[in-house]
Amino acid sequence: QVQLVESGGRLVQAGDSLRLSCAASGLTFRSYTMGWFRQAPGKERELVAVITSAGDSTNYTDSVKGRFTISRDNAKNAVSLQLNSLKPEDTAVYYCHAVGRVPGLRFWGQGTQVTVSS
């Protein structure tokens, strides 16, 4: 049974930093591209950051470039998202996402709430 468990979300002030973590189990973690999505109230879920299975390439949505950093530790089956210079518009539920090499093979975590007050 595949599980992706996020942690680290909480209430912070604008300008603060936060680190989200996602612990994966039940899958060959090193074979999966990992990503972080977020969904704000009344908005669609959007891709925030993605990292390749080997961790050798990353990509970010424009609104977080230079502020967020995605990383992974394949030895620990974990992926993290460092959030710096947080803004109120970063407030959302953040989801961990795994995409396998087989088409359609993907998994979601349950989400962790990040709230940024102004």
C-alpha positions, 0 to 999 in steps of 0.5 A: 500500500502506497502512502505519502505523508506530508508534515510541516505545515502551520501558521506563519507570518509573511516573510517567514520560512517553512519546511515541508516534508513528505515521507513515502512508503510502499513504492520504489521511491527512487523510480518516481518523479516527485512533486508538490502541488498546492490548492488555495480555497476556491482555486484549482490545484496547481503544481508548485515544484517537481524533481526528477527521480534522480534528483538531478533536475527541478522545476518551479512555477513562476510565482515561487521561483527563487523562494522555494526549493524542492529536494529529495533523499532517495535513501530515506524515501523522502522529499522536502519543500523549503519555503522562504520569504512566504507571502499571504498568497502562498496560503494553501493546502500543500500536497505531495505527489508521486508519478511513476514511469508507468502511464497513469501510475500516480499517488497523492498525499493527504495534504498539509495546511500552510497559512501565511498571515500578513 
